[in-house]
């Protein structure tokens, strides 16, 4: 670096010599910083956080990770191509005149009409006077991985409406980190009230700047029916197949061949979104042809066709299935075996249901005609007879099989 630029940016002595290698080492850090600056976080909404009955602070919520979706549909005028504004009007059914919006609602209760004003109905739907209400604290060990069913929301204090919110939030945040606790709170939305867990996050700073901001993650806790317990399957050591050392070696070799070096989800674009953006761009520019979008999420056929990868795949298949393995024959046999198992299961179920009836007695007393078609078909299915035809044909087939 020349002395002119060194003096311009304020470097002295050995700093001039160290500046160039430092910039070269941090090239990847500069790329990461650029990506972070492009993804600027904007607040979703502002919430009131009631810590006690007398203490309430203000926090902003941010959506850190959310799936990107196409934009919402905007209706345009067919002539002027301008955005349309949707309005709702009440029209009299008898005269067709425009009416004002009703100021009252009603509900039938015990054959009586109970009237509600719009304000009263809004108060009924309001579960809590605050958006967030602190209920207590629990150790972090009580928060399990399966409690996090949906993306969390990041909350950060704000002093725009309630002054001093940041000071109270920092005190609560530092105490939770020091004691290893998370806060249990009630999130009172009118549509779906639920319990949430507030987990404090400590600030992480590196040489490139701030990696993780200080704040809290609001994790939406599941309802009781959201947590499902899998059925336990008890297998003996002989029933569970185990891979041999040779099979494990071939599988490891195959994985090394098809491993994606330095994989990152940011290297692959969403093909659905890219097609959507391409169509919008073509419409905006008045182009007749839509651009061809390359789907980078599809398997790399050229890479899988390399001799080393093909050899590793064949060696793995030979180690697992044997030298004389034919994939087409195996698939056909599996499909045939699955169909036969399904037919056997249906026949077994029909046999159990058919055994509950005394068919000979029903035939002698003429009560077969009183049974439903589905019950009659269980006898035919259990004995491998045809189930087609109307009810009279089915009864005749049963009587013939019984020798009546």
MARGU-236073 format. One record per residue: residue in three letters; x, y, z of N, C-alpha, C in turn. Coordinates in pm, whole numbers, plus 32768, in hexadecimal, padded with zeros to 4 digits. Last residue first. Example, Ala and Ser with C-alpha at 12.3 -4.5 7.8 and 13.67 -1.06 7.14 Angstrom:
2
SER85057F1F82C485577F9682CA850A80038313;ALA85277DC7830C84CE7E3E830C85287EB6830C;
This chain:
404
UNK618E6283804D61006290807160A862947FF5;UNK62A06281804C62586208802361C6620B8046;UNK6337635E8074630E631580EC62C5629480CA;UNK634B63B87F7063C6638B7FB363A5633C8031;UNK624163FF7F43627D63957EF162FA635E7F35;UNK622664D17FF961D76457800A621063E37FBB;UNK62D8658B7F8462F36557800A62A664D58022;UNK625965BE7E9262E165857E906304654A7F18;UNK616C66307EEA616865B27EA161EF656E7E9E;UNK61D3671C7F57619266BA7FAF618B66327F6A;UNK623267977E6B629067767ED76255670D7F34;UNK614767BD7DDD61AF67667DA46213673C7E0F;UNK60C568727E87608967EE7E6D60F0678D7E35;UNK617269517E7A616069097EF86125687E7EE2;UNK623A69407D4861DD697E7DA661C869237E1F;UNK63A0691C7D00631269017CF262BF69487D5B;UNK64D068917D90648668E87D3663F268C27D35;UNK657867F07E1B6524684A7E6B64D168A67E12;UNK65D166987E0565BF671A7DC4655D676E7E14;UNK668065FE7F1A661966027EB3660F668E7E78;UNK672465C47FF7675E65D37F7366FB65D27F02;UNK66B865C680F166BD654480AD66EF654F801E;UNK66C266D0813A6704666E8191671365E7814C;UNK66236745807566B36762807866FD66FB80CB;UNK652666E180BC655F66C2803A65F566D78038;UNK6508674F81BD650666BC81AA654766968126;UNK650C685E81826577682681D6657C678E81CB;UNK6426688E80F564A1688380A96515684F80FD;UNK636B68AB81C163646835816A63E56821811D;UNK63B669A2822763C5692B827A63BF68AC8227;UNK63776A44814A64026A3E8179641869C481D0;UNK62646A2A813662B769F480CA634869E580F8;UNK61C769C6826D61F86A29820C625169E681A5;UNK60B368E182A2613B691182B961636975824D;UNK5FC3687A82565FC068E982B5604A692482CF;UNK5FF867A081BA5FC8681881765FC1689181D2;UNK603566DC827260A3671882246078679981DF;UNK5F6E665C82F55F9566DF83286008671F82DA;UNK5F02655B82DA5EE465C182765F07664E82A2;UNK5F4B648E837E5EDD64E383AD5EBC6554834C;UNK6022642082F35FAC63CD830C5F3464228334;UNK60DC64F482F260A464C58273602564738288;UNK6117650E83FF60DB657F83B9609C65548336;UNK618D6413842B610F6434846F60C964A9842B;UNK62706430838A621063C4836F618963E183B0;UNK62F76507840062BF6516837A625A64A88359;UNK631665A5850B62F5651984F062AC6517846A;UNK642166958528639866718500638D65D984EE;UNK652966C0855764CC66ED85BE643B66C685A0;UNK65BE667F847B65B0661984E3654E66418551;UNK65D2676883E9656F670483BF6558669B842A;UNK66A567E9846666206825846D65B467C08448;UNK6776673984276757675784B266CA679184C1;UNK676C6743830F675466C48354673166DB83E6;UNK67B2684C82D9672B681D82B7670A679B82FE;UNK68BC6848832F685C689F837267CC68748356;UNK69246790827669276772830568C367C78352;UNK68FE681B818468BA679C819A68B76777822E;UNK69A968F781AC6919690E819968CB688E81B4;UNK6A9F687281BB6A6F68BE822E69D968D88224;UNK6AAF680580BB6AA867AB812E6A7467F481A9;UNK6AC568EE80216A50689780106A4068398087;UNK6BBD694A80816B45699C80936AC869478085;UNK6C67687F802D6C59689A80BC6BDB68EB80D9;UNK6C4F68A07F186C1F68247F566C0D68367FED;UNK6CC4699D7EF96C38698A7ED56BFF690C7F16;UNK6DCC69697F4D6D7A69CA7F956CE769BA7F78;UNK6E2068B17E8B6E1668877F176DC168E67F69;UNK6E1E69567DAA6DC768E17DB06DB468B27E3F;UNK6EE26A107DF26E5A6A3E7DD66DF769CA7DDF;UNK6FC069677E0D6F9169B27E816F0269E37E6D;UNK6FDB690A7D076FBC68AA7D726F8868F27DEE;UNK701A69FB7C856FA169B27C606F79694F7CCC;UNK710E6A3B7D04709C6A947D1270196A4E7CEE;UNK71AA69607CB1719269757D3F711969D17D55;UNK71B269837B9D7172690C7BD37152691E7C67;UNK72406A787B9571B86A6F7B5F716F69F57B95;UNK733B6A397C0A72E26A9A7C4972536A8E7C17;UNK73D969197C507394695B7BE2732B69B77C1F;UNK750A68987CC3749268E67CE6745B692B7C6A;UNK75EA67F67CD1758267D87C6E750168247C89;UNK768868487DAE76B8685D7D25764968507CBD;UNK75DA68F97EBB761768867E7A763B68A47DE9;UNK757F69CE7F50751C69777F10755768FB7ECE;UNK766D6A3E7FC575EF6A36800F759169CE7FD4;UNK773F6A2D7F1077576A067F9B76D569F37FE8;UNK76CB6A8F7E2576F76A037E29770E69D47EB8;UNK769F6B977E70762C6B427E5076536AAE7E55;UNK77AC6BEC7E8F77506BEF7F0176D76B947EE8;UNK780E6BCC7D8B784A6B7F7DF877EF6B7C7E72;UNK776D6C877D0477636BF97CE2779E6BA27D50;UNK77C76D767D7C773A6D4E7D86772B6CB97D6B;UNK78D56D7D7D3178B36D777DBF78226D4A7DD3;UNK78BB6D917C1A78FB6D1B7C5378D76D0C7CE7;UNK78436E8D7C0677FC6E177BD478366D987C11;UNK79116F2F7C6E78916F277CB478446EAB7C8A;UNK79DE6F087BAF79F56EE87C3C79746ED97C8A;UNK79666F617ABB798D6ED37ACE79A16EAE7B60;UNK7841702E7ADA78D270217AD978FA6F917AF7;UNK773470537AF477616FFE7A8577F86FF07A7F;UNK770A710C7BB876F070807BDA771E70207B6E;UNK774471F67B26779C71CD7B927789713B7BBA;UNK766E71F77A7576F771EE7A41775871C17AAD;UNK759672117B2475A371987AD3763071897A9B;UNK755872827C4B75BF729D7BE775D9721E7B97;UNK73FA72A47C92747A725C7C9E74D8727D7C2B;UNK737673F47CBB7371736E7C8173F873287C90;UNK739D74F77D0A738474957D74737C74067D3F;UNK73AE75A27C39742D75757C72741A75107CE2;UNK730875CA7B2172ED75957BA6736E75597BDE;UNK730776E57A617351766B7A7E733976427B0F;UNK720A776879A1724677687A26728976E17A3D;UNK71E77827788671FA779E78B6724677A2793A;UNK70F67933786F717F7901787C7181787178B0;UNK6FF57946777A701A793D780670A679037813;UNK6FBF7A2676716FF379A5769E701B79AD7731;UNK6F6F7B32765B6F127AC776396F3E7A407670;UNK6F957C4777376FD17BDC76E86F6B7B6C76D2;UNK6F657D2C77D06F177D1377576F507CA876FE;UNK6FDC7D5378C170277D7F784B6FDB7D6877C9;UNK6F1E7CE0796A6F407D6D797B6F887DA47900;UNK6F1C7BD779156EA37C2879066EC27CBC7910;UNK70217B8C795A6FF77B8778CD6F7A7BDA78B6;UNK70157BAC7A7270727BFD7A23704A7C00798F;UNK6F567AEA7AB36F3B7B777AD06F967BD27A7D;UNK6FE37A057A636F657A287A216F427ABA7A38;UNK70BB7A0E7B1770D37A167A8670567A3B7A39;UNK703B79EB7C0B707C7A6C7BEF70987A7C7B5A;UNK6FE578E07BE36F83794B7BFE6FBF79D47BDE;UNK70D7785D7BC77078785C7B58701178CB7B68;UNK7140788C7CC5718678C17C50712B78C37BD6;UNK708A78007D66709278927D6F70D678CE7CF6;UNK70C276F97D0E703B77307D03703A77C87D09;UNK71D276D67D4B71A776DA7CBF711B77127CAD;UNK729877877E22721677447E1E71E177497D8F;UNK73F7774F7DF3738177A57DEF730277507DEB;UNK750A77007EAC74A176C77E597424771F7E64;UNK75B5776D7F6175E977597EDA757E77277E79;UNK7544776B8058753E77E9800F757377DD7F81;UNK757D767B80C774F97688808874EE77098039;UNK76BA75F48081766D765D80C375E8766C807A;UNK77DB75268090774D7536806E770E75A680C1;UNK78EA74DC806A78C57566808E783375828069;UNK78AC73D07F8F790D741D7FDB78DA74AB7FF0;UNK77DC72CC7FA277E073547F6E783C73A77FC5;UNK782E717A7F5A782771E57FBE7833726E7F7A;UNK7848709C7EC277DA70F77E9F77CC71687F03;UNK792770177F31792570397EA278BC70A27E80;UNK78E36FEA803879557042801C7955706E7F89;UNK78146F34801477F66FB9804A7868701B8031;UNK78A56E557FB678416E967F6078226F237F91;UNK793E6E15809879816E3B801B79216E837FBD;UNK78726DCE814878C76E418166790F6E7280EA;UNK78116CE880C677B96D5D80D8780A6DDB80F6;UNK78EE6C3E80D978C06C69805578646CE3805E;UNK78F86C2181F4796B6C5981AA79406C8C8121;UNK78046BA7822778216C2B826178946C6F8217;UNK782D6AB481A277C26B0E817777D96B9C81AB;UNK79006A4A823B79156A6581AD78AB6AC58177;UNK78886A28833478F76A87832779106AAB8295;UNK77206A18830877A469DE831C780F6A4A830D;UNK76016A8D83B7765D6A96834576E36A58836A;UNK74F769CA8434756B6A1F844F75C96A1983D7;UNK739869AC846C740F69928419747D69F78437;UNK72F06934857F732169AF8542739D699284EE;UNK72C7683585E67269686A858472A068E4853C;UNK738767FB86A6738967AE862B732F67E785BF;UNK735068A1877B73CD68B8873173D0686D86AE;UNK71F468FE8769726468B1879E72DF68C98748;UNK71386A238798717869C5873C71E6697B8786;UNK70246ADD87CE70846A88881470B96A1F87B2;UNK6FCC6C1E87A26FD96BA0875870486B4F879A;UNK6EEA6D07881E6F666CBE88346F626C3987E9;UNK6E656E1B87706E536D9487A56ED96D4E87B0;UNK6EA76F6D87D66EAD6EFE87756E9B6E7887BA;UNK6DCD706088456E33700288706E356F8B880F;UNK6DA471B487FB6D7B712A87E36DEE70CD8803;UNK6D3172E9883B6D9F728F88616D6C72008856;UNK6C44736588066CAF737287A36D22731387BE;UNK6B9D735088DB6B8872F0886F6BED730087FF;UNK6BFB7425897A6C0E739B89A96BFB73368938;UNK6CAD751788AC6C3C74EA88FC6C5074578920;UNK6E02759588C16D94754888846D22753388E5;UNK6E7976E888CF6E6F766389096DF7761888CF;UNK6F4177AB88136EB4778B88256EA776FA8854;UNK703C78728891701E77EE88596F8D77CC887A;UNK70E379898864705E79618891703878E18848;UNK722079DE88CE71D6799388697150796888A7;UNK72AC7B1A891D72677AA1894672217A6288CE;UNK73F47BB0891273637BB7891073287B358942;UNK75117C18885674D27BF588D7743B7C0688CE;UNK756B7B7C871A75417BEF876A750A7BC287F2;UNK768D7AE9869C76097ACD86D775E17B44872E;UNK77667B73862777307AFB85E876A37ADB861A;UNK77F07CAA85ED778D7C62863D77557BEC85EF;UNK79397C8B855F78C87CD98592786D7C8285E6;UNK7A177BFD851E79CD7C3B84AF79567C8C84DC;UNK7A6D7B90860B7AC07BF985CF7A787C40855C;UNK79347B7286C079B07B3F868979FF7BB2864D;UNK78467B4987BC78927BA8876C79147B668740;UNK770A7B05882C77857AC587FD77CA7B24879D;UNK76337B29894276717B6688CC76F47B2088AD;UNK75537A22899F75C37A7C89BD76007AB0893C;UNK73FB7A0389BD746F79EA896774DA7A528985;UNK72FA79688A7A735879D78A6A73CF79AB8A15;UNK71C378FF8A1C724B78CF8A3572AB79418A16;UNK708578D78A7570E179438A53716D79188A7E;UNK6F7E781889FC6FF878168A4C705578838A1A;UNK6E1978348A106E98784389C96F09783C8A2E;UNK6CCB77C489E26D3D77D98A396DBC77DE89E5;UNK6BC3787489326C187801894E6C87782989AE;UNK6AA278C888706AF878DD88E56B4778608905;UNK6A45791B87506A7F789E87816AD878BA87F9;UNK69BE7A118729699B799C86D969CC791A8717;UNK6A257AD187DA69957AB687D869717A35878E;UNK6B447A6F889C6B0D7A9D881D6A787A7D8819;UNK6BF47A74899A6B647A7E898C6B377ABA890A;UNK6CD479AC8A166CCA7A0089A06C377A068979;UNK6D6C79918B476CEC797C8B016CE379E08A90;UNK6EAB78F78B946E5179698B836DD4793F8B38;UNK6FC678A18C3F6F49786B8C0A6EE478DC8C08;UNK711D78CF8C0370A079078C35702A78C48BF0;UNK722E78058C7171DE78408C067158786B8C40;UNK737078148D1372DF78038D1472A378398C93;UNK747778408D7A745677D08D2373C377AF8D21;UNK74C7791A8E09748978AE8E55746778358DFE;UNK752F79C18D407582799F8DB4754A79268DFF;UNK745D79DF8C8C74DB79A28C60752D79738CD7;UNK73A07A5F8D31738079DC8CF573FE79958CC5;UNK74287B4D8D6A74077AF08DD673E77A658DA0;UNK74367BC78C6E74B27B9F8CB274977B3D8D22;UNK73207BF48C3D73717BA38BE273F07B718C27;UNK72D37CA48D0872957C208CFF72E97BC28CAA;UNK73797D7E8CC273837D408D4773477CB48D47;UNK731C7DB58BBF73A87D8D8BD373B97D498C5A;UNK72137E048BF6722D7D8D8BA372BB7D5B8BB8;UNK723A7EEF8C8571F97E7D8CC672167DFC8C7A;UNK72B47F8A8BBB72F97F728C3A72BC7EFA8C82;UNK71F37F908AF072757F518AD772BC7F308B59;UNK712180218B61710E7F938B4171927F4C8B2D;UNK7133812D8B89716E80D78BEE715D80438BD2;UNK6FFC81948B04708781B58B2170B8815E8B95;UNK6F34811B8A196F47810C8AA96FDB81228AC7;UNK6F55815E89096EDA8180894F6EEA817C89E6;UNK7069812D88CE701B818E88826F9F81BC88CE;UNK7125807C892E70FE80EB898570A78152893D;UNK71397F1C891E71237F9A88D870F28002893C;UNK71EB7DDE891171A37E4C8955719B7ECA88FE;UNK71967CC6884871FC7D27886D71B47DA088AA;UNK716A7B7387E371347BEE881F71A87C438854;UNK712F7A9186DE71947AD7872D71587B598762;UNK707D796586D0707C79F586B570E07A388713;UNK70AF781F863770A1787B86A770A1790C8676;UNK6FF6773F856B7063779F857A7048780285EA;UNK6F68762786256F61768E85BC6FD276F185D1;UNK6F9C757B86F56F5A7545867E6F5675A7860A;UNK7047753487F97054759B8791701D7562870E;UNK7037745788966FDD74C688B66FDE7531884A;UNK70FD73A88856707D73948813701673FE8839;UNK71CD73F7890271D674158873714E7409882E;UNK715674888A3A7184741C89E5718774468952;UNK719175248B5E716B75438AD471A974DB8A77;UNK720374E18C4C717574BE8C39714674D88BAB;UNK72FD754E8C4E72F374BE8C34726274938C1C;UNK72E176548C9B72EC76398C0C72E275A58BEB;UNK71E976768DA0727176598D70727176388CDB;UNK70F877848D91711876F78D9C71A976E28D70;UNK701978818E0C709A78598DD470AF77C48DEC;UNK6EE079258DB36F4478F08E0F6FC278C98DC5;UNK6E3C79C88D166E00796B8D756E6479368DDB;UNK6E0F7AFC8C766E6E7AA08CB46E267A4C8D1D;UNK6D617B348B536D587B3D8BE56DB27AD18C20;UNK6D2D7BED8A2D6D817B8C8A736D727BA08B09;UNK6C5C7CA189F86C7F7C3A89976CCD7BC889D8;UNK6B5F7CE88AEE6BE67CF88AB96C017C878A55;UNK6A647C9D8B366A797D2C8B1E6B037D488AE4;UNK69EC7B778A8D6A3E7BB88AF36A4E7C4B8ACF;UNK69277B3A89D069467ADB8A3969907B1E8AAC;UNK68247BC9892F68A77BEA896668C37B8F89DD;UNK671F7B8B88F267887B4088AD68127B5A88E7;UNK669A7C48898D66867BBA89AA66F67B67896B;UNK66E37D36891367117D1C899B67027C8989C0;UNK665C7D1A882066EE7D20881F67277D0488A9;UNK65577D25887D65867CAB883D661E7CA68836;UNK65507E2D88D7653F7DC0893765717D3C88FC;UNK656F7EB387E265D47EC3884B65CB7E5188B0;UNK64867E6C875D65077E48872365757E51878B;UNK63947DE7884963CB7E5187F664527E2387BF;UNK62AF7CDF884A63357D0E886C63577D828811;UNK61877C4088C461C87CA1886C624F7CCA88A4;UNK60E47B1788BB61417B64890E61917BBE88B0;UNK5FAD7A9988A7600F7AE1885560647B3888B1;UNK5F587955891D5F5879E6892E5FC67A2388D8;UNK5F6A7845892E5EF9787F88E35EEC791588F8;UNK6067782C89A55FEE780689F05F72784889B5;UNK60E6791188CF610A78C58946608A78AB8996;UNK6164799287A960F1794F87E4612078F98859;UNK61FE7AC7878F62147A39879F619979FD87E2;UNK625F7BE586C862067B9D872462287B0A8722;UNK62F17D2D86AD62EB7CA08689628D7C5B86ED;UNK62DF7E7A862F62C87E17869662CB7D8B8659;UNK62FC7F1D855963427F4585D263357EDE8641;UNK632F7EC9840662E37EB6848263397ED684FC;UNK637A7FCA831E63A77F508361635C7F4083E4;UNK62648048826162DA805982B462FE7FD482F7;UNK62007FEB811561EA7FF581A4626D800B81EC;UNK6179803F7FDC61F08029802D61D1804180C0;UNK60557F947F5C609A800D7F8A61137FE67FDE;UNK5FB37EC47F1060337ED17ECC60817F4C7EF4;UNK5EC37E847F8C5EC87EFD7F395F487F0B7EEA;UNK5EF77D7F7FFD5E757DA37FC45E7F7E177F62;UNK5FF97D69805C5FC87CFE80075F457D237FC1;UNK60E17E6E8060605E7E3F808C60297DD88029;UNK62387E32808561CB7E59802B614A7E1C805F;UNK636F7E9B80F462F57E54811A62827E8C80C7;UNK64B67E71806B643E7EC2807F63CA7E6780A3;UNK66137E83806A659E7E32808765287E8C80A8;UNK671D7EA67F7C66C37EDF7FE0664A7E847FF0;UNK68627EA27F0367EC7E527F23679C7E947F93;UNK68F67F4D7E0268DE7F4E7E92685C7F067EAE;UNK69E27EFB7D0669597F0C7D3369537F067DCB;UNK6AEA7F947C4D6ABC7F3D7CBA6A2F7F617CE7;UNK6ABA7FBB7AE86ADA7FF27B6B6AA87F947BD8;UNK6A757F8D79E36AE27F3E7A1B6B127F757AA1;UNK699E7FFB79606A0B805679866A84800E79BF;UNK69107F06792569207F7278C3699A7FC878E5;UNK69067E5379F769207E1D797269397E89790A;UNK69B27E977B2569467EBC7ACB69677E8F7A3C;UNK6A2E7D887BEE6A427DFE7B9A69C77E177B44;UNK6A7E7D017D296A1C7D0A7CBD6A2C7D8E7C74;UNK6B8F7C517D906B587CD97D876AFB7CDF7D0F;UNK6BF27B4F7E696BB17B747DEB6B787C017DF5;UNK6D307B5E7F136C9F7B507F0F6C677B817E8A;UNK6E607ABB7EA16E117B2A7ED46D7C7B117EC7;UNK6ED479717F036EB379D97EA06E5B7A457EDD;UNK6FA3794A80296F2E79267FD96F1579937F71;UNK709E78C180EF707A792A808F700978F88037;UNK707B785F82417082783881B4705478AA815A;UNK71417908833570BC78E9830070CC78BC826F;UNK71F07970844271F1790C83D7716178ED83B0;UNK71AA7A5884DC72337A3D84B2723779DE843B;UNK70D47B4F850970D27AC884D0715C7AAB8497;UNK70B17C07863470F47BF885B370EC7B668588;UNK700B7CF38705701E7C6986D970597C68864D;UNK704F7DCE881670377DBA878770557D298763;UNK6FB37E2C894B70167DDF88FF6FEA7DD8886D;UNK6F857EDF8A756F667ED589E76FD77E8B899F;UNK6F047E818BBB6F687EBA8B616F3B7EA28AD1;UNK6E7A7EAE8CF86E617E858C6E6EC67ECC8C15;UNK6E207E7A8E3E6E937E928DE76E757E588D5D;UNK6D447E2E8ED16D667EBC8ECF6DD77EDD8E6F;UNK6D2C7D1E8EBA6CB37D6E8EA56CD27E028E99;UNK6E5C7CCE8E046E037CC58E776D857D168E58;UNK6E8F7CCD8CEF6EE17C7C8D496E987C658DCC;UNK6E017CDA8BC16DDF7CF28C4D6E317C948CA4;UNK6E4F7D6A8AA06E7C7CF98AF16E647D1B8B83;UNK6DBC7DB689726DC97DE189FD6DE37D668A53;UNK6E5D7DBB88316E0D7D7988986E227DBE891E;UNK6E5D7E0386DB6E847E3187606E257DF687C7;UNK6ECB7D3B85C36E677D8486106EA37DAE8696;UNK6FB47D1785246F327CE484FA6EC37D2F853F;UNK70CA7DD884B770727DA985226FEA7D8084EA;UNK71BB7D5583D971577DBA83F770F77D82845F;UNK73087D1E838272967CF283D0723B7D6983EE;UNK739D7CF8824673817D4F82B673027D2282FD;UNK74597C65819373E67C2D81D873C97C7E8256;UNK75377CFB814E74CB7CF080ED744C7CBB812F;UNK75DA7CD7822775A27D5C821075307D5781AB;UNK76227BCD820975D27BF5827C75927C7D8266;UNK76BD7BD6812276427B87812175E87BB08196;UNK77907C76817C773C7CA6810F76B87C5B810C;UNK78017BD0823C77C67C4E826577697C8481FA;UNK78607B04819677F87AE681F877B37B658227;UNK79217B93810778B07B5780C0783E7B38811F;UNK79D17BD281D5798D7C3F818F79147C0B8141;UNK7A2E7AD4821379DF7B1D827679937B8F8235;UNK7AC07A9D812D7A467A4F814679EE7A9381AE;UNK7B8C7B5A81557B387B6380DE7AB67B1680F2;UNK7C497B6A821B7BBE7B82823F7B637B9081C6;UNK7D427B4E81AC7D107AE382017C7B7AF1821D;UNK7D637C4181247D587BC580D77D217B53812A;UNK7D767CF581F77D037D00819C7CF27C80814B;UNK7E667C9D82667DEB7C9882B67D717C9F825D;UNK7F217CD1819E7EFE7C4681BD7E7F7C3A8210;UNK7F097DF981AB7EEA7DAC81327ECD7D1A8152;UNK7F587E4A82B27ED27E66827F7EAD7E0C820A;UNK80587E2C83097FF87DC683317F6F7DD882EF;UNK80D97F1082A881037E8D8277809A7E228294;UNK80547FD8833680527FDC82A480757F54826B;UNK808C7FA6843F80037F8E84117FF97F8E8379;UNK81897FF8848081777F6D845380E97F508422;UNK813D8149843F81A280E684628188805D8426;UNK7FDC8182841D806181B1844380BB813A845F;UNK7EB981EB83707F11817E83997F9B81B683B5;UNK7DDC828B830B7E0E829883937E62822483C3;UNK7D8B8299820A7D36824B82637D6E824482F0;UNK7E53834381A37DC68364818F7D6C831981F0;UNK7F4482CD81D27F258348821B7E90836A8212;UNK7F2581FA811D7F3881DE81AB7F1982588200;UNK7F15827C802A7E9B823C805C7EA9821980F0;UNK802182DD80277FB0833880137F3082FB804E;UNK80CC8209803C80BF826180B0804982BF80A2;UNK803680DF7FAE8084815A7FA6806C81AE8022;UNK80557F8980008000800080008059807C8000;
